Amino acid sequence: MFSEQINKKADEIIARYPVKRSAILPLLHLVQNEENQISKDGMRFVAKKLGVEMNDVYEVLTFYTMYFTEPIGKYHIQVCRTISCYLCGAEDITAHLVKRLGIKPGQRTEDGRFRLSEVECLGSCCTAPMFQINFDYHENLTPEKIDQILDSLP
Ligand code: FES
């Protein structure tokens, strides 16, 4: 199921914590990066590695909004909607994406290419409005800039 390399990475992460179960969040990230979601097998892997119950894993992953139990998609667009971004037009940014992608926040396009989420402050308030696509920040957004960014994605 999970490769030797992932097992090794998980062990390295666990070794950083005095209490094994404290590694639950980074292990969930590790699994999600590997699977593009956190499947039942992924939950089982984390539970086994940490010596906890599946329910313990499920409770944590369903509490946080950054974990998904269904495929995320190729590109996860997270639009910041907190105060600086809100005042600088985050609602217009989301509206443009909704129109262009044909999905609402919390949904994924049928082809699995994009997921759209609205999130709280991503720590880039001075370059509002902004969004994050996978691990990349895109700032000072306008509808035109959004179109350029999306058109440039492979
Ligand atoms: S308010 Fe949007 S990045 Fe902080």
Residues whose N, C-alpha, C, O or C-beta is under 5 A from the ligand:
A	BS01	FES	C80 T82 I83 S84 C85 C121 L122 G123 S124 C125 A128
